[in-house]
Amino acid sequence: MEPQSFILFLLTGLIAGWLAGKIMKGRGFGLVGDIVIGIIGAFIGGWLFNFLGIALGGLIGSLIMAVVGAIIFIWAVRIIKKV
């Protein structure tokens, strides 16, 4: 992976995690937390959109998939914490 691609990957994860944090709890999870949640969300969102046969391209499409995946991840963690 080229350095520019890696930086873009981390930046997309940061933005996705921050947006998911804003949507789910009203604030972010801190720099590292937002990046981790966004990256996990990108994997979950990518898998889910692929499973449903939905194709989104480009940076905005990747960001949308990552945010949706991060929201699902935060929701799942909340459910598991309640148990």
HUTA-V799239 format. One line per field, one symbol per residue. phi: phi as a letter, one per 40 degrees, with the letter a starting at -180 (. if undefined). psi: psi as a letter, one per 30 degrees, with the letter a starting at -180 (. if undefined). A space follows every 50 residues. Layout:
# HUTA-V799239
phi->???
psi->???
This chain:
# HUTA-V799239
phi->.cdcccccccccccccccccccccagacbgdccccccccccccccccccc ccgcbbbgccccccccccccccccccccccccc
psi->kleeeeeeeeeeeeeeeeeeeeefgflagleeeeeeeeeeeeeeeeeeee efgkjklaeeeeeeeeeeeeeeeeeeeeeeef.
